[in-house]
Amino acid sequence: MKINLVRKKKENNKRVEEVRFNCENNRLFNFCENAGKNNFKAKPFLKWVGGKKQIVPQIKQYIPKDYYRYYEPFVGGGALFFDLEPKKAYINDINKILVSAYRNIKNHPYEIIEKLENLQKIFFEKNNEERKTYFYKLRDTFNNTEYDSFLKTSYIIFLNKTCFNGMYRENSKGKFNVPFGRYKNPKILDEKNILAVSKILQNVTITDDSFEKAVEDAKRGDFIYFDPPYHPLSITSNFTSYSNGGFTEEDQMRLRDVFIDLDKRSCFVMLSNSDTKFIREIYKEFTQKTISAARSINCKATGRGKINELLIMNY
């Protein structure tokens, strides 16, 4: 009798999940219909170190007109991906929390919206000191929540909108450690954008593999855009730890080798990196273009401003 009750409970839970899934899909379908009429375009849902939002127009000048599939092995905030809206795409990042956020927005947008709505309401009801305390409480909760939980995705969006400079940084233990940022009225919940992001992600393959594995199936005519952690302009500017593993010159060389291999496969390959002697040298056989970018995430205001970057292409 007990076994039958347990089985019945599992079956009921399964039916509830199926109803919820179908309900979310229908709501998302209705949004997609309206978004198409209103021409609403998705944008990055997180501010990410090295984000390309400001220089997408410059990058697009060099993107091939026709390509088959789109690959972005270091997707980060995904500014170029969202702007291009490729029909067939594979996005990847080594940061499992970030990748989980993409997957959760793809599959559970309304649950995330509901949680963010509640977090935003509580935050706005507090004064500045209470907000600061609330932020650190949620930061601790975030660091102790399973990485694949939709709650963790809700927390990372909240923290990203309310932390200092909107940056993501982990300590040596892999814990998010950015301090509180004093914003008067941060836009914590952007419901339209979360739904637009979910819509675009429906036909996208999302992985958290190494950059080598992320492109192992790329073939002739595919377009691959690499946006790795940049080679440092100087010893003191070495901010490459998007996750706690870092990105060394040996990693840059491994990436160069993958670039060469993709070139041999007749793929279209583009890579962004800092304009340093080392990067220019290891990609000397390929086309190099200099573009101007704004460096906006820095602990010191004097470290922000315009800086040259390289776009490297095999075409």
Residue, then its C-alpha position, 0 to 999 in steps of 0.5 A: m500500500k505504501i509503495n502504491l502511494v509513493r508511486k502515485k505521488k511521483e506520478n502526480n508530481k510528474r503531471v504537475e511538472e508537465v502542466r507547468f512546462n506546457c503552461e510556460n511554453n504557451r506563455l513563451f509562445n504568446f510572448c514570442e508572437n507579440a515580440g515579433k510584432n513589436n520587433f523587441k530584440a534580446k540583449p545580454f541579461l548579465k554584465w560580464v567582464g570583457g563584454k562586447k556590447q559597445i563594440v558589436p558594430q565594429i565587430k560586425q563589419y568583419i563577420p562573413k555574410d554567409y555561414y552555416r552554424y555559429y559557435e561561441p566557445f567563450v560566450g560570457g554575456g553573449a552580446l554578439f550572439f544576441d545581436l546576430e540571432p543566428k538560426k543555428a548556434y552552439i554557445n559554451d563557457i567554462n563557467k558552470i554558473l553562467v552556463s546554468a543561467y543560460r539553461n535555466i532562462k531557456n527552460h524556466p523563464y517564468e520561475i526566474i521572473e517570479k523570484l526576481e520580482n520578489l527580490q526586487k520588491i524586498f530590495f526597494e523597500k529597504n534603506n541604503e544600509e538595509r540594502k547592503t545587509y540584504f545584498y551580503k546575505l543573498r551573496d552568501t546564499f548564492n555561494n551556497t546554492e547548487y549551481d544548476s538551480f534556477l534560484k542560483t540564476s535568480y540570485i546571480i542576476f540580482l547580484n549582477k545588477t546590485c554589485f560594484n561595477g556589475m562585475y563577476r569575480e570569483n576567489s580562489k575557492g570559486k566563490f563570488n566575492v564582488p562587494f555591494g554597489r550603491y545604485k539608487n534604482p537598479k533595474i533588477l528585473d527586466e521581464k521582457n528581456i528574460l523572455a526574449v532571451s528564452k525565445i532565442l535560446q530555444n534552438v541553441t545548444i548550450t555547453d560548459d566544456s573546454f574551448e577545444k571540445a566546444v568546436e570539435d564538430a565544427k565543419r567547413g562554412d561554420f563561423i566561430y567567434f573566440d572571445p577568450p580572457y585577454h592577454p594582459l597588457s601589463i603584469t598589473s592589468n592581469f584580470t583574466s580570472y572569469s572563473n578561478g582557473g585563470f587563463t595563461e600564455e600556455d592556454q593562449m597557445r592552445l587556443r592559437d592551435v585550435f584556431i589553426d586547426l579550424d582554419k584547416r577545416s575551412c571554417f570562418v574563424m574570428l578572435s578578439n584579444s588585447d593588442t600585445k606583442f605576444i598576441r600579434e606574434i602568435y597570430k602573425e599568419f592571419t589577418q589582424k585589425t585594430i579596433s577601439a574599445a571602452r574599458s569600463i570595468n576597472c577598480k580605479a576610474t583612471g584605469r577606464g577609457k579607450i584602448n586598442e584591441l585586436l580582431i584576428m581572422n582567417y579570411 
